[in-house]
């Protein structure tokens, strides 16, 4: 059996050509239309000089056209990298410069952004292709570089790729200020999708949510889990994600059977009281991944939706979507009860080790490592970072990945996540290096010094990003000014939300910034604000 991601989708196009593959607002794309449109675009990409091993970036809003483009890139034997058009062009330029793409694909609406990115990346010679001519896409196809792809052959393309070839490169936050590219192969994704679809019993009668942005790796299961199963992929419109009542109505109207998102969104809906008792009668499964879901929020959902199965997934981008799972057997009786990250997915292994990489006894806190079929080959063109993160297993002949998380194994045999052991955090579902924010702050001449800390919150955001700063000289520096300055280099999800000005940052006995004290200062300020509210 082939492990190329596009091939199961092609089989569904033969077996059920008229079945709906994608629902994008008022547009429905059948499996035949998806197959033929992606074949035409793939052939055009090859004619444009793209070949095995090339990278293709795309700046296309989440849409049917974006999914067609992803499949076409894979069929052209290339790897895809989504570009977040809401991020500053300077940050996206790092990604483009690092991935060194053969082509960048945009739309008429994102063309100016793509051109700015290529200019800042110093890559003016990289070709730009445009998709999204609505006259063509209304007929189930798309246009590329002004050519109506309905004129191109729609027959399947014979792939030269091997399962070990890259399917995508996703860039995550880096402590040096430069995002790191994680290389994930067809085989990595295939293993997870095969296990997950079997475990969740995903099939052609399912209707699955497409909420996660395409530059976030949860979207990989959204896309390939759904289409590999022959199910319907329902893209959540952006405006629904901003309004709890609209999002809840979308789930009802689409009659979704599976929802997958980061916990912050679930907390957002719960706090807005958007879920009715016995709501979403078609929903069978609710999955979350990317950060800790507060137990009170889980209880809120489980008491309102007793017919739904709830599953916690855990795993970093470097280990492909998720590496462990825990399906909650009953609504937690205690709001303080932690939710386990559970046991490893098929072909994966969770290891809790000490500083010498030796197993720790059950109940003991240790560093969490992952081994198995989901492990990335490493960071794109960065052997030094790869060697530091992907290490040899002591006494074994395989590699293990150091997640940077702390965990313990309980007496029940389940793994429990206990937080980060470095400066990397999860906030609003995004993995963020606080050092990258500090790098951006240090570049501001208006500041003498600064430090960024994370304070855990019971709110939907997970960890709250807090900035302590000392203005340079008599400069009048305000949080509004700093947000505007940082907005030129950082995406909105990396922006500090709380600020404290100092005459001098507190230091510990070693002369380093006293970060625990800074966190305590932010907590004390919040406590005072609560008392006076």
N, C-alpha and C positions, 0 to 999 in steps of 0.2 A: 504494500500500500504506500502510495506517495505521501510525503509529508510537506508538500508545497501548499500554501494556504489557499490559493485560488482554485485548486482542483475540485474540492468537494462542492464549491459553489457552481462550478461548471456542470457537475453531475446533476445538481438540482435543476439547472436550466434545461437539461435534457429530459429529466423525469417529470417535472412539473413546470413547464415553461410559462404558463399563464398565472401561476401563483404569485402573490405579491411579495416582493423582497424588501422594498423600502417604502415607507410612508413619510413624505416630507411636506407637511402642510396639506395643501390640496392636490399634491402630485403623488401618484402611485407609480412605482417602477416595478415591473414584473422581473422574474428571474431571467427570462429570455432577453428583455431589454437591458438588464444589468450586464449580462454576458456579452451581448453584441456590442453595446456601447463601450465597454471596457476593452474588448478585442480591437475595436476600431482605433481607440486612443492608444493602446499599446503598440499597435502596428505603426501609428504615426510617430510615437516616441522613438521607436527603433529607426524609422526613416530619418529622424532628426539627429541621429548619431548616438542615441542612448543604447548601452549594451551591458552585458553581465558585469556586476560589480559596481556600476555607477550609482551615485546617489542623486535623488531628485527631491528637491524641497518643494513644498506647495503652501501657498497662502490663500486658502479657500475656506470661507465660512462653512461650518458644519451643515452639510446638505447632501442630497442625492448625488450631485456632481462631485462632491469631495469623495464620496465612497467609490464612485466610478473611477475617479482618478487614482485612488489607492490601489484598487485592483489592477488598473492598467499599468501602474508602475511595477507591480509585482510580476505581471505577465511579460513585461519588457525585460525581466531578469534584473531589475534594479531594486534598490532599497529606498524607502520613503522616510522623509523627515517633515512633520508638520511644523509650520511657523505660526506662532501666536501673534495675530495682528493687533491685539490689544496691548502687547508689550512694546516698550520703546524700541525704535528702529536700531539704536546703538547696541542694544542687547541681542536682538535678533541677528544683527550683523556678525556678532561673534559666532553664532551658530552656523550661519552661511559660510563664513570664512573657514571654520573648522571642518564642516562636512564636505567642502569643496565639490559642490554639485555640478553635474553635467548641465542641469536645467533647473530653473525655478518656474513653477506654474502658479499663476494668479488668476484673478478675474478682472473684468473692467473696473470693478469697485476697489480692488486692492492693488491695482497697477502702480499708482503713485507710491504706495508704501513699499512695494517690491523694489521699485527703482531707487528709492531712498536707501533701503537696506543694502542693495548691491553697491551703491556709491560709498556708503560708510564701511562696507566690508572690503573695499578696494578690489571689487570683482566686477568691473563694468563690462567685461567680455562674456560673462555668463549669460546664456540665452534665456529669454523670458517667453513662456507660452501662456496663452490665455484660454480659459474655458468659461463656459457659462452663458453662451449666446442663447437667450431664452427662446428664440424662434426655433432653434434646433432642439433644445432640451425638452420643449413641450411635446416633441414627438418621440421622446425616450432616448435621445442621443444628446451629444454636446458638440460645440464647435471648438476648434483648437487653431490658434494663430490665424483666425479668419476663414478657416476651411470647415465647411459643414461635414462632419464626420459620417453623416449618412451616406456619403459618396465613397467611403472607404470600405474595404472588405471586412465582413463581420466574422469570418471563420476563425476557429481557435488557433492560437499560436503555440507552437511546440517550444516548451521552456528548456533552456540550457542550465537553469539553476539547479543546485543540489540542496537538499534539506538543510545542510550546514551553512548555506549562504545567508547573508543578512537579509532580513525582511524589513527592518526599520532601524533607525538610529534616533533615539529620543534623548534630548538634552535636559539634564537636571542641574539644580543649583550647585555651584562650586564655591568652596571657601576662598579661593584666590580671586574671585570676581569674574571668572570665566566659566560658563556652563560646561559640564562634562557630558560627552556623548556616549550613551550606553548602546552597545551593539547587540541586537536580539535577532536570532536566526528563525527561519521558518520552522525548524524542528523544535526550538524552544516553545514557540507559541502552539504548535500542533499538539505537543504533549499536554499542555495545560487545557486547551480547548477540548481535547478528547476526554480527559478526565472530568472536567467541569460539566460538559454536556451530558455525560453519562450519569454523574452524581445528581445533577439537578433535573434529569429526565427532560431535557430541552428537546422539542420536536417541532414538526411543521405546523402544529396547531397553536404554537405559542406566539405571543405578541410582546416584544421586548423593548424596554426603554433605551433611548439613545440620548442620555442627559450629559454625559461627561464630555468635555472638550477633546478634540482629536489629538491635541498635543500632550494629553495626560494618558498614561498607559492603561487605565481602566477601560478606555475606549476600545482597546484592542479586543477585549473579550466581548464588549458590546457588538462590535462589527463582526468578528469572525466566529464568535460563539453562535450568534443569531443566524448568520448566513450559512454556516456549515450545517446547522440543524434544519435548514429550509424554512425557518420561521419568518415572521414579519418584524422588520426593524423600524421602530417608530421614533423618528427624530424629534426631540423635545424643542419646540420653538424658544428662542432666547427670551422673549417677553414672558413666557410662562415661568421661567426660572426665577424671575424677579418678583413674582407675586404669588404667595402661598395659595390663595384661593384659585387662581388660574391654573397653577400646577396640579393641584388636587383634581380640578375639573378635567384637565388633560388626561390624567390617569384613568378617570372614570369613562370619559368619552372614547378613549382609545381601547378601552377594555384590556389594559395591559395585564399580562400574566406574570411578568417578571420585571422587577425594578432593581437597578444596580447604581449606586452612587457613593459619594463620600458621606460620612456621618454628619458633617456640618449641615448638609441640606436636610437631612432627616430631623435634626434639631431645630432648624429654621421652621419647618412645617409644624413640628410639635408645639413650639413656643407660640406660633400664630393660631394654634387650635384649629388647623385646617382639616383635620381628619375626623370624620364623623364615626360614631359607633357602627361597627360592621360595614365600614366603607369599602370601596373598591372590591366588589364581590367577585370579579374575575381574577384578581391578583392571587397567585399561588405562592410566589417566592419573593422575599425582599433580601437583597444582598448588600453588604457595605464593605468598604476597604479603604485604606489610606490614612486612618487615624483612629483614635479611641472613640467609641460611641458611649456617651455617659449612660450609666445604667438607668437613671430616671427617665431618660428619653426612650430607651428601649422598652421600659415598662409602659410608657405612654402609648407607644405603637402596638405592643402586644395585647394590651387590654382592649384596644379599639378594633384590632384586626385578628381575632382568635383563629380565623381560618387560614392565616398566612404562616409560612415557614420562614424563620429568620436565621440568616447565616452570616457570621463574621469571617471575613477573609483577611489574611495578613501576608504582606510580602513587598519587598522593594522592587523598583524598576529593574535592578540588576539581576533579579531572579525570575523575571517574566510574570507580571500581573499579580500572582499570589502564590505563596508556598505552603500555607497552612489554612485550615478552616475549622470552624466550630459552629454547628447548628444548635441553637438554643432549644433545649428540650422542654422547658416550661418557663413561664414568666417569673423573673427573679422576685423572691419575696422581700428581699432587702435592697434598698436603693444604694447601699454601699458595696454590694457584692460586685467584684470585678468580673468582666466577661472574658473568658479565655480566648487566646488566639488558636487554641486547640491542638490538632495533630497535623502532621505534614500531608500534603496532597500526594497523590500517587507519583512515584519516581523522585520525590523530594525528601529531604531530611533536615530536621531542625536540631542544632547542636548548641547546648548551653555549656560554655567552657570558661575556665579561669584564665588568668593572665599568661599562663604557660600553654594555653590551648589544651588543657586536660579537662575531661568531663567533671562537672561539679555534682555533688549529691542532690537528690530531689529536695526542693525547698530552698536551696541555696541560690542566691543571685549570681548570675554570670553574664558574660558577653554572648550574644546570640549570633550564631553562624548558620549558614544555609549551604547544603550540598544537593547535587542532583541534576536532573535533566533540564531544569529551567535556568541554570546559570549562564549568564552572558559570557561571551568570549573576552569581554573586558571593555575598557574605555577606548573610544575611537582615537587612534593615533596618539595614544598617551600610555606608553608601556610603564612609565614610572608609577602613575596612579593605579594602573591595573595590577602591578606587582604588589603594591601596598594593600589593596583591598581583596584581591583574589589570591589566597595563600594555599600552600600545600597542607593537606590534612596530616597531622602527626601520625606516623605509623601507617599511612595509606598512600595510594598512588593517584588520588584524585585531588581536585581543588575544592576549597570551601570559601564562601564569601562572608566577610565580616560586616554585618549589617550596621554596626554602631549602636544597636539597641541593647538594652538590658532585659533579661528575662529570667524566669525560674520555671521549673517543672513541679507542679503540685503533686500531692499524694494521689490525686485522681489520674495522674499520667498526662495531664493536659499542660500545655505551655501557656504562661501568662506574660504579657508584655508589661514592662515596668518603666519605660521611658528611654530617652536618649542618654548616651554616655559621652556626648561631645556637644558641639555647638549647632548641630543640625536638628531641626524641629519639624513638626507637621502643624500647619496652620491652614484652616479652610480646605483641608485635603491636599495641599501642596507641600512638597518636601522642600525645605528652605535652609540654606546655610546662612547662619547669622553673620558669618565672616564676609559674605558677599555684600550684605547691607553695610557692614562697617567699612568695607573697601570703598563703596560709593560715598559714604559720609566723609571718609578721610580725604576725598578728593575735593571737598568743598572748602574754599578758602575762608569762608565765614565762620568756620569752626576751629577752635584750638585743639580740642580732643572730643572724642565721643566713644560710646560703647552701646552695644545692643544686647539685651537680655530677653528671655522669654519667660512669661509668667503663665502658668497653667490656669485655664479659665473653665468655669462650668458652662459657659456660653457656647454658641454654635461654632465659634471660630477655633476652638481647641486651645492652642497656645496663643497668647496675646504677645505681639511683638512690641517691645518697649525700648525707647531710645533715651539715653542720658547724654547730655551734651554740654560743652563749655564754649560759649561764643568767643571769637577771636577779638581781643581788644574791646572797644566800646561799641562794636557792631550790634545793631538791633536785630537779633535773630529770633524769629518766632516759629512755632511748629508749621504754620501756614507756609512760610517761606521755605522751610526745609522740605515739606511735602512737594512743593512745586519744583524745587531743585532736584530732588531724588527722582521725581517723575520723568526726568529726561533720560535716566539710565536704568531705572528699575520698574518692573511691572507692578500693578496696583496691589496684587496679593502679597508682595514682599514689603509693602509700606508699613512702617511702624504706626501703631494706632494710639500709643500713649507716649508722652514726652515729659522730661524733667530737665530743667536748666540748672546747672551747677556753676559755682565759681571755680571749683576744682573737683575732679572726680575722686571719690574715695579710693584709697589704695590699701592693700594688705601688707603684711610684714615683709613680703618679698618685693614690694614696690609695684606690684601688678594691680590693675583695676580690680577692686573688690566686687566682683559680680554678684555673689550671694547677698551682699549688703544692698546693692542696687535693686535687686529683686525685692528685698524686704522694704525698701523705700517705696517702690511702686505699690506693693501690697498695702502698706500703711496709708498711703494717699487714698487708695480705693476705699479702705475701711473708713477713713474720715469722711469721704464723700457719701458713703452709705449712711453714716450716722446723722449727717446734716440734711440728707434728702427728705 
